[in-house]
């Protein structure tokens, strides 16, 4: 059984009391599986690991009346669900009881926003042809669409691309290149490895590193 647990302050003690990562983000810093020491920053990252690791076989949701525990992963109708609260399986579809289950999907590009999914800060979802970035972890629901909840989502914007400019001969110390500055020179990109660099890569090669 693959069960997502919290690693309290990066210390694992089997049989300890575990808080629910869906709610208690301030108690712990990392997440892990009960049989794997690898740590993850978010629940989603750890679930992605399970979904892509062939050693884990996520079982189908058991029959009605079976006790299932918080944190366990199950499949139902081709979808992976995580148990939010320990309970006995009912006849209801997991999608109809979001207080007990949350949807889990492996993060990929251009994922559509869906109802009933646990999303973490930074998750990107497509809603009606517009991308949104999650700014507060939560479980989605039908009346909390991205446009209707600006406290949970913001319109996605690409990070500005830092364009590298052509090398220009500095006229003095005030516009000299410093460590880390990048330039284009004769079709290649170079990074200055010294401060107060006023020489071109051909004049003083030791002052530059081609990248």
C-alpha positions in Angstrom: 0.0 0.0 0.0 1.5 3.4 -1.0 0.7 5.9 1.7 1.8 9.5 1.7 3.1 10.6 5.1 4.6 13.7 6.5 8.2 13.6 7.7 8.1 15.6 10.9 11.0 18.0 10.8 12.8 15.5 8.6 12.7 12.8 11.2 10.8 9.6 10.5 9.5 7.4 13.3 7.4 4.5 12.1 4.2 4.3 14.1 4.2 7.9 15.1 1.2 10.3 14.8 1.0 11.9 11.4 -0.8 15.1 10.6 -2.8 15.4 7.4 -0.6 17.1 4.7 -3.8 18.4 3.1 -4.3 20.8 6.0 -1.3 21.1 8.3 1.4 22.6 6.1 3.0 24.5 8.9 3.9 21.5 11.0 6.3 19.7 8.6 8.7 20.5 5.8 8.7 17.4 3.7 6.6 14.4 2.6 7.5 10.8 1.9 6.1 7.3 1.5 5.9 4.8 4.4 8.4 2.5 2.7 10.7 5.1 1.0 13.1 7.4 2.7 13.2 9.8 -0.3 11.8 13.3 0.7 9.7 15.6 -1.4 8.7 19.2 -0.9 5.0 18.7 -1.8 2.5 16.0 -1.7 2.1 16.2 -5.4 5.8 15.5 -6.0 5.6 12.4 -3.9 2.5 11.2 -5.6 4.1 11.8 -9.0 7.0 9.6 -7.8 4.6 6.8 -6.9 2.7 7.1 -10.2 5.9 6.8 -12.2 7.6 4.1 -10.1 6.7 0.6 -11.3 7.4 -0.9 -7.9 4.1 0.6 -6.6 0.9 -1.0 -7.6 -1.9 1.3 -6.6 -4.9 -0.9 -5.8 -8.5 -0.4 -6.9 -10.9 1.1 -4.4 -12.1 -1.8 -2.3 -15.7 -3.0 -1.9 -18.3 -1.1 0.1 -17.8 -1.4 3.8 -14.0 -1.8 3.7 -12.1 0.5 6.1 -9.6 2.7 4.2 -7.1 5.0 5.9 -6.1 8.6 5.5 -3.3 9.1 3.0 -3.8 5.8 1.1 -4.0 5.9 -2.7 -6.6 4.0 -4.8 -7.7 3.9 -8.4 -11.4 4.1 -9.5 -12.6 4.4 -13.1 -9.0 5.1 -14.3 -8.4 7.9 -11.8 -6.1 8.0 -8.8 -7.6 9.2 -5.5 -6.1 9.9 -2.1 -8.1 9.3 1.1 -8.6 12.6 3.0 -10.3 11.0 6.0 -10.2 7.4 7.3 -13.7 5.9 6.6 -15.5 2.8 5.4 -16.1 2.7 1.6 -19.5 3.8 0.6 -21.5 3.2 -2.6 -20.9 6.8 -3.6 -18.4 7.8 -6.4 -15.2 9.4 -4.9 -15.9 12.5 -7.0 -19.2 13.0 -5.2 -17.6 13.0 -1.7 -14.7 15.5 -1.8 -14.6 15.6 2.0 -13.3 12.0 1.9 -11.3 11.9 -1.4 -9.1 14.1 -3.5 -8.1 13.5 -7.1 -4.5 13.0 -7.9 -2.9 13.4 -11.3 0.7 13.5 -12.5 1.7 17.1 -13.2 2.1 17.7 -17.0 2.0 20.6 -19.3 -1.4 22.2 -20.2 -3.4 20.3 -17.5 -7.1 21.3 -17.5 -8.6 22.6 -14.3 -10.9 19.9 -12.8 -13.2 19.7 -9.8 -12.1 17.8 -6.7 -8.3 17.9 -7.2 -5.8 18.9 -4.5 -3.5 21.5 -6.0 -0.3 23.0 -4.5 1.1 26.5 -4.8 2.7 26.9 -8.3 0.4 24.4 -10.0 -0.7 25.6 -13.5 -4.1 24.8 -14.9 -5.9 25.7 -18.1 -9.5 27.0 -17.7 -11.5 28.1 -20.7 -8.4 28.6 -22.8 -6.6 30.7 -20.2 -3.8 29.5 -17.9 -3.8 30.2 -14.2 -1.2 29.7 -11.4 -2.3 28.4 -8.0 -1.2 30.9 -5.3 -2.8 29.1 -2.3 -2.9 25.3 -1.8 -6.5 24.0 -1.8 -8.9 21.3 -3.1 -10.8 22.5 -6.1 -14.5 22.6 -6.2 -17.1 23.5 -8.8 -17.8 27.0 -7.4 -14.1 27.8 -6.9 -13.1 28.2 -10.5 -9.9 30.2 -11.2 -11.6 33.4 -12.4 -14.0 33.4 -9.4 -11.3 32.9 -6.7 -8.5 35.5 -7.1 -7.3 34.6 -3.6 -6.5 31.0 -4.9 -5.5 31.6 -8.5 -3.8 34.3 -10.6 -3.5 34.6 -14.4 -0.4 32.8 -15.5 2.4 34.9 -17.0 5.6 33.8 -18.6 8.8 34.8 -16.9 10.5 37.5 -18.9 13.3 36.1 -21.0 16.7 37.6 -20.3 18.1 38.4 -23.7 21.9 38.5 -23.9 23.2 41.6 -25.6 26.1 41.9 -27.9 29.5 42.8 -26.3 30.1 46.6 -26.4 33.5 48.1 -25.7 33.2 49.7 -22.2 34.3 53.3 -22.0 35.5 53.1 -18.4 35.0 51.5 -15.0 31.4 52.7 -14.7 30.1 50.5 -17.5 32.7 47.6 -17.3 31.4 44.1 -17.1 31.2 42.3 -13.7 31.3 38.7 -12.7 28.3 36.9 -14.1 27.5 39.4 -16.8 26.8 37.6 -20.1 27.5 38.9 -23.7 27.2 37.7 -27.3 30.5 37.9 -29.1 31.2 36.5 -32.6 28.2 34.3 -32.4 28.9 32.8 -29.0 27.8 33.6 -25.5 30.4 34.4 -22.9 30.2 35.1 -19.1 32.6 37.4 -17.3 34.6 35.7 -14.6 36.2 38.9 -13.3 35.0 42.3 -12.2 35.8 45.5 -13.9 36.1 43.6 -17.2 36.8 46.1 -20.1 38.3 43.6 -22.5 36.7 41.5 -25.2 36.9 37.7 -25.1 39.6 37.7 -27.8 41.7 40.4 -26.2 41.6 38.9 -22.7 40.3 35.3 -22.9 41.1 34.6 -19.2 38.4 37.2 -18.3 35.6 35.2 -20.0 34.1 31.8 -20.0 32.2 30.6 -23.1 28.9 29.0 -22.2 
